[in-house]
Amino acid sequence: MLGASVLIGILITFLVIVLVLYLVQRLPLDGRTRQIVQVIVIIIGIISLLRYLSVW
C-alpha cells in the first residue's frame, strides 16, 4: 500500500512538471528567459521527485 501511494505521488509530480513546462512554452517570453524558467522548473521537479523517493 505504501508503494502505491509513493508511485501515485511521483506520477502526480511528473504530470505537474510536464504541465508547467508546457505552460512556460505558451508564455510570451524571449528565448533566454524561457530557458531559465524551464531549468528552474526542472530543478524543482527533480528535488520534489527525490523527496518522494526518500533521498532527503
Biopython code that builds the backbone (N, CA, C, O; Angstrom):
import numpy as np
from Bio.PDB.StructureBuilder import StructureBuilder

atoms = [
    (1, "MET", "N", (0.823, -1.196, 0.000)),
    (1, "MET", "CA", (0.000, 0.000, 0.000)),
    (1, "MET", "C", (0.868, 1.261, 0.000)),
    (1, "MET", "O", (0.552, 2.237, -0.681)),
    (2, "LEU", "N", (1.953, 1.237, 0.759)),
    (2, "LEU", "CA", (2.842, 2.393, 0.827)),
    (2, "LEU", "C", (3.501, 2.641, -0.524)),
    (2, "LEU", "O", (3.664, 3.791, -0.933)),
    (3, "GLY", "N", (3.877, 1.580, -1.216)),
    (3, "GLY", "CA", (4.491, 1.727, -2.526)),
    (3, "GLY", "C", (3.556, 2.355, -3.539)),
    (3, "GLY", "O", (3.987, 3.123, -4.399)),
    (4, "ALA", "N", (2.270, 2.030, -3.438)),
    (4, "ALA", "CA", (1.292, 2.598, -4.370)),
    (4, "ALA", "C", (1.140, 4.096, -4.152)),
    (4, "ALA", "O", (1.033, 4.850, -5.119)),
    (5, "SER", "N", (1.130, 4.542, -2.894)),
    (5, "SER", "CA", (0.981, 5.975, -2.630)),
    (5, "SER", "C", (2.216, 6.744, -3.099)),
    (5, "SER", "O", (2.097, 7.863, -3.597)),
    (6, "VAL", "N", (3.396, 6.150, -2.942)),
    (6, "VAL", "CA", (4.621, 6.794, -3.431)),
    (6, "VAL", "C", (4.584, 6.877, -4.951)),
    (6, "VAL", "O", (4.949, 7.900, -5.531)),
    (7, "LEU", "N", (4.149, 5.815, -5.587)),
    (7, "LEU", "CA", (4.059, 5.803, -7.048)),
    (7, "LEU", "C", (3.069, 6.849, -7.556)),
    (7, "LEU", "O", (3.338, 7.531, -8.545)),
    (8, "ILE", "N", (1.933, 6.975, -6.887)),
    (8, "ILE", "CA", (0.945, 7.980, -7.273)),
    (8, "ILE", "C", (1.514, 9.382, -7.076)),
    (8, "ILE", "O", (1.305, 10.256, -7.917)),
    (9, "GLY", "N", (2.226, 9.604, -5.983)),
    (9, "GLY", "CA", (2.846, 10.901, -5.730)),
    (9, "GLY", "C", (3.872, 11.250, -6.786)),
    (9, "GLY", "O", (3.933, 12.394, -7.237)),
    (10, "ILE", "N", (4.678, 10.281, -7.186)),
    (10, "ILE", "CA", (5.682, 10.502, -8.233)),
    (10, "ILE", "C", (4.996, 10.814, -9.556)),
    (10, "ILE", "O", (5.426, 11.712, -10.280)),
    (11, "LEU", "N", (3.940, 10.084, -9.877)),
    (11, "LEU", "CA", (3.210, 10.313, -11.122)),
    (11, "LEU", "C", (2.576, 11.702, -11.153)),
    (11, "LEU", "O", (2.644, 12.392, -12.170)),
    (12, "ILE", "N", (1.967, 12.110, -10.053)),
    (12, "ILE", "CA", (1.358, 13.435, -9.990)),
    (12, "ILE", "C", (2.422, 14.519, -10.116)),
    (12, "ILE", "O", (2.216, 15.506, -10.823)),
    (13, "THR", "N", (3.550, 14.350, -9.441)),
    (13, "THR", "CA", (4.641, 15.321, -9.542)),
    (13, "THR", "C", (5.137, 15.420, -10.970)),
    (13, "THR", "O", (5.362, 16.524, -11.466)),
    (14, "PHE", "N", (5.311, 14.296, -11.641)),
    (14, "PHE", "CA", (5.781, 14.289, -13.019)),
    (14, "PHE", "C", (4.783, 15.001, -13.939)),
    (14, "PHE", "O", (5.180, 15.774, -14.811)),
    (15, "LEU", "N", (3.494, 14.739, -13.741)),
    (15, "LEU", "CA", (2.476, 15.386, -14.567)),
    (15, "LEU", "C", (2.446, 16.900, -14.341)),
    (15, "LEU", "O", (2.261, 17.666, -15.286)),
    (16, "VAL", "N", (2.628, 17.327, -13.094)),
    (16, "VAL", "CA", (2.661, 18.765, -12.801)),
    (16, "VAL", "C", (3.864, 19.416, -13.478)),
    (16, "VAL", "O", (3.749, 20.512, -14.026)),
    (17, "ILE", "N", (5.020, 18.744, -13.442)),
    (17, "ILE", "CA", (6.220, 19.280, -14.098)),
    (17, "ILE", "C", (5.975, 19.443, -15.595)),
    (17, "ILE", "O", (6.296, 20.481, -16.174)),
    (18, "VAL", "N", (5.408, 18.419, -16.214)),
    (18, "VAL", "CA", (5.134, 18.485, -17.656)),
    (18, "VAL", "C", (4.143, 19.604, -17.963)),
    (18, "VAL", "O", (4.322, 20.335, -18.937)),
    (19, "LEU", "N", (3.107, 19.744, -17.149)),
    (19, "LEU", "CA", (2.117, 20.793, -17.371)),
    (19, "LEU", "C", (2.736, 22.185, -17.232)),
    (19, "LEU", "O", (2.466, 23.065, -18.049)),
    (20, "VAL", "N", (3.561, 22.390, -16.206)),
    (20, "VAL", "CA", (4.194, 23.697, -16.013)),
    (20, "VAL", "C", (5.144, 24.001, -17.163)),
    (20, "VAL", "O", (5.190, 25.134, -17.642)),
    (21, "LEU", "N", (5.908, 23.000, -17.616)),
    (21, "LEU", "CA", (6.809, 23.229, -18.752)),
    (21, "LEU", "C", (6.017, 23.586, -20.011)),
    (21, "LEU", "O", (6.445, 24.434, -20.794)),
    (22, "TYR", "N", (4.881, 22.952, -20.202)),
    (22, "TYR", "CA", (4.031, 23.287, -21.351)),
    (22, "TYR", "C", (3.518, 24.722, -21.252)),
    (22, "TYR", "O", (3.521, 25.461, -22.237)),
    (23, "LEU", "N", (3.081, 25.105, -20.059)),
    (23, "LEU", "CA", (2.572, 26.461, -19.873)),
    (23, "LEU", "C", (3.668, 27.505, -20.047)),
    (23, "LEU", "O", (3.408, 28.599, -20.548)),
    (24, "VAL", "N", (4.885, 27.177, -19.639)),
    (24, "VAL", "CA", (6.004, 28.100, -19.839)),
    (24, "VAL", "C", (6.245, 28.296, -21.336)),
    (24, "VAL", "O", (6.564, 29.403, -21.769)),
    (25, "GLN", "N", (6.097, 27.242, -22.120)),
    (25, "GLN", "CA", (6.259, 27.364, -23.572)),
    (25, "GLN", "C", (5.232, 28.305, -24.170)),
    (25, "GLN", "O", (5.509, 28.977, -25.164)),
    (26, "ARG", "N", (4.044, 28.361, -23.573)),
    (26, "ARG", "CA", (2.967, 29.195, -24.102)),
    (26, "ARG", "C", (3.118, 30.669, -23.722)),
    (26, "ARG", "O", (2.471, 31.527, -24.322)),
    (27, "LEU", "N", (3.964, 30.973, -22.735)),
    (27, "LEU", "CA", (4.131, 32.362, -22.300)),
    (27, "LEU", "C", (4.898, 33.171, -23.341)),
    (27, "LEU", "O", (5.772, 32.640, -24.027)),
    (28, "PRO", "N", (4.570, 34.445, -23.457)),
    (28, "PRO", "CA", (5.287, 35.294, -24.422)),
    (28, "PRO", "C", (6.616, 35.797, -23.848)),
    (28, "PRO", "O", (6.768, 36.986, -23.568)),
    (29, "LEU", "N", (7.558, 34.896, -23.680)),
    (29, "LEU", "CA", (8.876, 35.248, -23.153)),
    (29, "LEU", "C", (9.913, 35.108, -24.261)),
    (29, "LEU", "O", (9.717, 34.364, -25.222)),
    (30, "ASP", "N", (11.015, 35.831, -24.111)),
    (30, "ASP", "CA", (12.098, 35.623, -25.073)),
    (30, "ASP", "C", (12.812, 34.313, -24.754)),
    (30, "ASP", "O", (12.614, 33.735, -23.686)),
    (31, "GLY", "N", (13.634, 33.855, -25.676)),
    (31, "GLY", "CA", (14.243, 32.528, -25.579)),
    (31, "GLY", "C", (15.066, 32.313, -24.332)),
    (31, "GLY", "O", (14.978, 31.260, -23.701)),
    (32, "ARG", "N", (15.873, 33.309, -23.967)),
    (32, "ARG", "CA", (16.763, 33.142, -22.809)),
    (32, "ARG", "C", (15.965, 33.043, -21.512)),
    (32, "ARG", "O", (16.248, 32.187, -20.673)),
    (33, "THR", "N", (14.981, 33.904, -21.346)),
    (33, "THR", "CA", (14.155, 33.874, -20.136)),
    (33, "THR", "C", (13.382, 32.572, -20.047)),
    (33, "THR", "O", (13.288, 31.979, -18.973)),
    (34, "ARG", "N", (12.830, 32.121, -21.160)),
    (34, "ARG", "CA", (12.085, 30.861, -21.184)),
    (34, "ARG", "C", (12.988, 29.697, -20.787)),
    (34, "ARG", "O", (12.566, 28.809, -20.046)),
    (35, "GLN", "N", (14.213, 29.697, -21.269)),
    (35, "GLN", "CA", (15.148, 28.619, -20.943)),
    (35, "GLN", "C", (15.489, 28.624, -19.456)),
    (35, "GLN", "O", (15.571, 27.564, -18.836)),
    (36, "ILE", "N", (15.687, 29.809, -18.881)),
    (36, "ILE", "CA", (15.992, 29.906, -17.450)),
    (36, "ILE", "C", (14.819, 29.389, -16.626)),
    (36, "ILE", "O", (15.020, 28.653, -15.660)),
    (37, "VAL", "N", (13.598, 29.764, -16.997)),
    (37, "VAL", "CA", (12.414, 29.314, -16.260)),
    (37, "VAL", "C", (12.265, 27.797, -16.375)),
    (37, "VAL", "O", (11.914, 27.135, -15.398)),
    (38, "GLN", "N", (12.525, 27.246, -17.551)),
    (38, "GLN", "CA", (12.431, 25.795, -17.733)),
    (38, "GLN", "C", (13.448, 25.064, -16.860)),
    (38, "GLN", "O", (13.122, 24.037, -16.265)),
    (39, "VAL", "N", (14.665, 25.575, -16.776)),
    (39, "VAL", "CA", (15.696, 24.934, -15.942)),
    (39, "VAL", "C", (15.281, 24.985, -14.477)),
    (39, "VAL", "O", (15.456, 24.006, -13.751)),
    (40, "ILE", "N", (14.731, 26.117, -14.033)),
    (40, "ILE", "CA", (14.286, 26.229, -12.641)),
    (40, "ILE", "C", (13.168, 25.240, -12.352)),
    (40, "ILE", "O", (13.168, 24.601, -11.300)),
    (41, "VAL", "N", (12.214, 25.104, -13.271)),
    (41, "VAL", "CA", (11.103, 24.165, -13.078)),
    (41, "VAL", "C", (11.624, 22.734, -13.020)),
    (41, "VAL", "O", (11.172, 21.950, -12.186)),
    (42, "ILE", "N", (12.564, 22.383, -13.890)),
    (42, "ILE", "CA", (13.120, 21.029, -13.902)),
    (42, "ILE", "C", (13.874, 20.743, -12.606)),
    (42, "ILE", "O", (13.748, 19.651, -12.052)),
    (43, "ILE", "N", (14.655, 21.704, -12.114)),
    (43, "ILE", "CA", (15.394, 21.506, -10.863)),
    (43, "ILE", "C", (14.432, 21.303, -9.696)),
    (43, "ILE", "O", (14.625, 20.405, -8.876)),
    (44, "ILE", "N", (13.395, 22.139, -9.622)),
    (44, "ILE", "CA", (12.403, 21.983, -8.552)),
    (44, "ILE", "C", (11.704, 20.634, -8.667)),
    (44, "ILE", "O", (11.445, 19.981, -7.656)),
    (45, "GLY", "N", (11.398, 20.213, -9.891)),
    (45, "GLY", "CA", (10.765, 18.915, -10.093)),
    (45, "GLY", "C", (11.643, 17.758, -9.671)),
    (45, "GLY", "O", (11.161, 16.806, -9.057)),
    (46, "ILE", "N", (12.929, 17.824, -9.993)),
    (46, "ILE", "CA", (13.850, 16.756, -9.592)),
    (46, "ILE", "C", (13.966, 16.693, -8.075)),
    (46, "ILE", "O", (13.998, 15.606, -7.497)),
    (47, "ILE", "N", (14.027, 17.855, -7.427)),
    (47, "ILE", "CA", (14.098, 17.870, -5.966)),
    (47, "ILE", "C", (12.833, 17.265, -5.362)),
    (47, "ILE", "O", (12.907, 16.524, -4.381)),
    (48, "SER", "N", (11.671, 17.579, -5.943)),
    (48, "SER", "CA", (10.420, 17.005, -5.448)),
    (48, "SER", "C", (10.392, 15.491, -5.629)),
    (48, "SER", "O", (9.962, 14.760, -4.736)),
    (49, "LEU", "N", (10.853, 15.025, -6.789)),
    (49, "LEU", "CA", (10.878, 13.576, -7.014)),
    (49, "LEU", "C", (11.849, 12.885, -6.060)),
    (49, "LEU", "O", (11.560, 11.793, -5.572)),
    (50, "LEU", "N", (12.984, 13.502, -5.792)),
    (50, "LEU", "CA", (13.936, 12.906, -4.851)),
    (50, "LEU", "C", (13.356, 12.863, -3.442)),
    (50, "LEU", "O", (13.640, 11.934, -2.687)),
    (51, "ARG", "N", (12.546, 13.857, -3.079)),
    (51, "ARG", "CA", (11.888, 13.823, -1.767)),
    (51, "ARG", "C", (10.919, 12.653, -1.689)),
    (51, "ARG", "O", (10.835, 11.982, -0.660)),
    (52, "TYR", "N", (10.180, 12.401, -2.780)),
    (52, "TYR", "CA", (9.256, 11.256, -2.780)),
    (52, "TYR", "C", (9.999, 9.941, -2.658)),
    (52, "TYR", "O", (9.494, 8.994, -2.055)),
    (53, "LEU", "N", (11.188, 9.873, -3.222)),
    (53, "LEU", "CA", (11.970, 8.638, -3.169)),
    (53, "LEU", "C", (12.770, 8.539, -1.880)),
    (53, "LEU", "O", (13.596, 7.638, -1.738)),
    (54, "SER", "N", (12.540, 9.449, -0.937)),
    (54, "SER", "CA", (13.172, 9.450, 0.382)),
    (54, "SER", "C", (14.686, 9.561, 0.325)),
    (54, "SER", "O", (15.386, 8.995, 1.165)),
    (55, "VAL", "N", (15.194, 10.290, -0.667)),
    (55, "VAL", "CA", (16.629, 10.529, -0.724)),
    (55, "VAL", "C", (16.992, 11.554, 0.335)),
    (55, "VAL", "O", (18.063, 11.489, 0.938)),
    (56, "TRP", "N", (16.068, 12.524, 0.558)),
    (56, "TRP", "CA", (16.285, 13.515, 1.614)),
    (56, "TRP", "C", (15.328, 13.294, 2.748)),
    (56, "TRP", "O", (15.358, 14.031, 3.733)),
]
sb = StructureBuilder()
sb.init_structure("model")
sb.init_model(0)
sb.init_chain("A")
sb.init_seg("    ")
for serial, (resi, resn, name, xyz) in enumerate(atoms, 1):
    if name == "N":
        sb.init_residue(resn, " ", resi, " ")
    sb.init_atom(name, np.array(xyz, "f"), 0.0, 1.0, " ", f" {name:<3s}", serial, name[0])
structure = sb.get_structure()
